[in-house]
Amino acid sequence: MTNQELKNEILRLKKEKNAVILGHYYQRDEIQELSDYVGDSLALAQKAQGVEADIIVFCGVHFMAETAKILNPRCKVLLPDMEAGCSLADSCKADDFERFLEQHPGHTVISYVNCSAAVKALSDIICTSGNAEQIVRSLPADEPIVFAPDRNLGSYINAVTGRQMVLWNGVCEVHDAMEAEAVMRLKSQYPDAPVVAHPECNAALLKVADFVGSTKAMLNYVSSSPQHRIIVATENGILHQMRQLCPDKEFLTLGDGRHCACDECAHMKLNTLEKLYRCLRDEQPELTMSADLIEAAKRPIVRMLDMSRELGIIK
């Protein structure tokens, strides 16, 4: 089938099967265009919780589909490619994390949403890049905290809050590979272009950024910025939304072949139109989890959502 025929079939099957497609900002352009909701991890978690369809097709990576199943267990949750994993989540195995926590008794455990359900079940609060700082700030200043699995995000939160959270040593292989030197080379060519960066980037890059924030926060920034040209340090899937919002602006990335080829997540790009079509047609592969794991992992996610509402981050 041609791409247009695939799109038509996907739309037909979605209606026939009462399915909803949730797509992350880092997905391929054509996947984002077919999604009912496109967003970051926080927005998609909120959408998953309220979905009334029979089927959720999650166009993202494995831990995101797990989160949807945890928040809406009555739904059948499908992932177009079950191999779509996450280097950050893979860097923190539940057994290793449990042993790590035994070395830090009495600590509140905040885990970034980019982790497995088993790690979430060991946590007190889940956070996203969009609410991590506010959640940490809302806790008493003397409360000891373990933050996992992203050391870059944790280091950034420590720096802006003055905390001394204990950090798990994990990274996103895409964001961590981005280099401050590549950003500075672009800045030397385009000195008026502000740099927007995701807090999963390494500390050296974040120091040269003009704005650090979640994917949603970056979208808000570029929409309001008076600058015509902006340097973007995050996964390149976000460019689709940026160009939709700001068709008159130019977005410069590090992965243009001259600086580095480090702005594409191979896991995110595993989902394709063909796989999305087959997924809806066959209702496979389906993500399943035990009721006990769902219940254990749900508590810290719900706490995150409740705190986010109390803090005015979401409605």
ZIUR-V775753 format. One record per residue. N is the residue number from 1. PSI is psi as a letter, one per 40 degrees, with the letter a starting at -180 (* if undefined). Layout:
n=N psi=PSI
n=N psi=PSI
This chain:
n=1 psi=i
n=2 psi=i
n=3 psi=d
n=4 psi=d
n=5 psi=d
n=6 psi=d
n=7 psi=d
n=8 psi=d
n=9 psi=d
n=10 psi=d
n=11 psi=d
n=12 psi=d
n=13 psi=d
n=14 psi=d
n=15 psi=d
n=16 psi=d
n=17 psi=e
n=18 psi=f
n=19 psi=i
n=20 psi=h
n=21 psi=h
n=22 psi=h
n=23 psi=h
n=24 psi=i
n=25 psi=d
n=26 psi=e
n=27 psi=i
n=28 psi=i
n=29 psi=d
n=30 psi=d
n=31 psi=d
n=32 psi=d
n=33 psi=d
n=34 psi=e
n=35 psi=i
n=36 psi=d
n=37 psi=h
n=38 psi=h
n=39 psi=a
n=40 psi=a
n=41 psi=d
n=42 psi=d
n=43 psi=d
n=44 psi=d
n=45 psi=d
n=46 psi=d
n=47 psi=d
n=48 psi=d
n=49 psi=d
n=50 psi=e
n=51 psi=h
n=52 psi=e
n=53 psi=i
n=54 psi=d
n=55 psi=h
n=56 psi=h
n=57 psi=h
n=58 psi=h
n=59 psi=g
n=60 psi=b
n=61 psi=i
n=62 psi=d
n=63 psi=d
n=64 psi=d
n=65 psi=d
n=66 psi=d
n=67 psi=d
n=68 psi=d
n=69 psi=d
n=70 psi=d
n=71 psi=d
n=72 psi=g
n=73 psi=e
n=74 psi=d
n=75 psi=i
n=76 psi=h
n=77 psi=h
n=78 psi=i
n=79 psi=h
n=80 psi=d
n=81 psi=h
n=82 psi=e
n=83 psi=e
n=84 psi=g
n=85 psi=a
n=86 psi=h
n=87 psi=d
n=88 psi=d
n=89 psi=d
n=90 psi=d
n=91 psi=e
n=92 psi=g
n=93 psi=i
n=94 psi=d
n=95 psi=d
n=96 psi=d
n=97 psi=d
n=98 psi=d
n=99 psi=d
n=100 psi=d
n=101 psi=d
n=102 psi=d
n=103 psi=e
n=104 psi=g
n=105 psi=i
n=106 psi=e
n=107 psi=i
n=108 psi=h
n=109 psi=h
n=110 psi=h
n=111 psi=h
n=112 psi=i
n=113 psi=d
n=114 psi=g
n=115 psi=i
n=116 psi=i
n=117 psi=d
n=118 psi=d
n=119 psi=d
n=120 psi=d
n=121 psi=d
n=122 psi=e
n=123 psi=i
n=124 psi=d
n=125 psi=h
n=126 psi=i
n=127 psi=i
n=128 psi=i
n=129 psi=d
n=130 psi=e
n=131 psi=e
n=132 psi=d
n=133 psi=d
n=134 psi=d
n=135 psi=d
n=136 psi=d
n=137 psi=d
n=138 psi=e
n=139 psi=i
n=140 psi=i
n=141 psi=d
n=142 psi=e
n=143 psi=h
n=144 psi=h
n=145 psi=h
n=146 psi=h
n=147 psi=h
n=148 psi=i
n=149 psi=e
n=150 psi=h
n=151 psi=d
n=152 psi=d
n=153 psi=d
n=154 psi=d
n=155 psi=d
n=156 psi=d
n=157 psi=d
n=158 psi=d
n=159 psi=d
n=160 psi=e
n=161 psi=e
n=162 psi=e
n=163 psi=i
n=164 psi=f
n=165 psi=i
n=166 psi=h
n=167 psi=h
n=168 psi=i
n=169 psi=g
n=170 psi=i
n=171 psi=i
n=172 psi=h
n=173 psi=d
n=174 psi=d
n=175 psi=d
n=176 psi=d
n=177 psi=e
n=178 psi=h
n=179 psi=h
n=180 psi=d
n=181 psi=d
n=182 psi=d
n=183 psi=d
n=184 psi=d
n=185 psi=d
n=186 psi=d
n=187 psi=d
n=188 psi=d
n=189 psi=d
n=190 psi=g
n=191 psi=d
n=192 psi=e
n=193 psi=h
n=194 psi=i
n=195 psi=h
n=196 psi=h
n=197 psi=i
n=198 psi=i
n=199 psi=e
n=200 psi=e
n=201 psi=i
n=202 psi=i
n=203 psi=d
n=204 psi=d
n=205 psi=d
n=206 psi=d
n=207 psi=d
n=208 psi=e
n=209 psi=i
n=210 psi=d
n=211 psi=h
n=212 psi=h
n=213 psi=i
n=214 psi=i
n=215 psi=d
n=216 psi=d
n=217 psi=d
n=218 psi=d
n=219 psi=d
n=220 psi=d
n=221 psi=d
n=222 psi=d
n=223 psi=d
n=224 psi=e
n=225 psi=h
n=226 psi=e
n=227 psi=i
n=228 psi=d
n=229 psi=h
n=230 psi=h
n=231 psi=h
n=232 psi=h
n=233 psi=g
n=234 psi=a
n=235 psi=h
n=236 psi=e
n=237 psi=d
n=238 psi=d
n=239 psi=d
n=240 psi=d
n=241 psi=d
n=242 psi=d
n=243 psi=d
n=244 psi=d
n=245 psi=d
n=246 psi=g
n=247 psi=e
n=248 psi=e
n=249 psi=i
n=250 psi=h
n=251 psi=h
n=252 psi=h
n=253 psi=i
n=254 psi=d
n=255 psi=f
n=256 psi=e
n=257 psi=e
n=258 psi=d
n=259 psi=d
n=260 psi=i
n=261 psi=f
n=262 psi=e
n=263 psi=e
n=264 psi=h
n=265 psi=h
n=266 psi=d
n=267 psi=d
n=268 psi=d
n=269 psi=e
n=270 psi=d
n=271 psi=h
n=272 psi=i
n=273 psi=d
n=274 psi=d
n=275 psi=d
n=276 psi=d
n=277 psi=d
n=278 psi=d
n=279 psi=d
n=280 psi=d
n=281 psi=d
n=282 psi=e
n=283 psi=f
n=284 psi=i
n=285 psi=i
n=286 psi=h
n=287 psi=h
n=288 psi=i
n=289 psi=i
n=290 psi=i
n=291 psi=d
n=292 psi=d
n=293 psi=d
n=294 psi=d
n=295 psi=d
n=296 psi=d
n=297 psi=d
n=298 psi=d
n=299 psi=d
n=300 psi=d
n=301 psi=d
n=302 psi=d
n=303 psi=d
n=304 psi=d
n=305 psi=d
n=306 psi=d
n=307 psi=d
n=308 psi=d
n=309 psi=d
n=310 psi=d
n=311 psi=e
n=312 psi=e
n=313 psi=d
n=314 psi=i
n=315 psi=*
